[in-house]
């Protein structure tokens, strides 16, 4: 049964691309399928588990080291772990994949110009003004996945469309059982998740 099979769904992408929003929207959908869920989010983790780290390449990698360790423990105990981290370095993401094993990489794509215009947290404006050092996409590199397991695009897709793509791929990979029946529960759960994600912004 897919419900007994833990995995880590790793959302990667630039700041503001929608990683956390998608994880929040996906969570109730997967719970409705009977999965145990934990979310690990970049902002939350940096307030607790990695609050001692900065944003140099070494500290970014150490940040992901710690998150990977936690995700591995949860995954091997049958939990579906939703990780939302910029995780800009391709080699480090591969190391996480190798260490966790049951690892699904989801690239949340969005053009930089759209993110600068969107600038939900006002971070791009500060980075462009030189007020934030080592800002990924502006003064620090982002290495996009070459062969991600899933690609969604927050500039061209609605949250509902992206969640649908993710769930379908997880079904193909055997991590999520297909939704039985045609009573609309799946659509309802997506709608609930989307509202939850929007209200948390």
Number of C-alpha atoms within 10 A of each C-alpha: 8 18 18 16 18 24 26 28 24 29 24 29 25 25 22 23 25 24 26 25 20 25 25 23 24 28 26 22 23 20 14 14 17 14 23 19 20 17 18 18 19 19 13 12 15 14 10 9 13 19 12 10 14 14 15 13 14 10 14 18 19 17 23 20 17 14 20 21 14 15 29 23 14 20 23 17 14 17 21 28 26 25 24 25 22 24 23 22 17 13 13 16 21 14 14 20 18 11 15 21 14 17 22 21 20 22 24 26 20 19 12 16 9 13 19 17 11 13 15 13 11 12 16 24 14 13 17 14 9 13 11 14 14 15 21 19 17 16 13 13 14 18 16 17 21 8 10 14 17 20 19 22 17 21 14 11 11 13 23 17 14 21 22 18 15 20 20 16 17 20 15 12 13 14 22 22 19 14 13 9 8 8 8 9 14 19 14 13 20 23 18 17 24 24 13 17 20 13 9 10 9
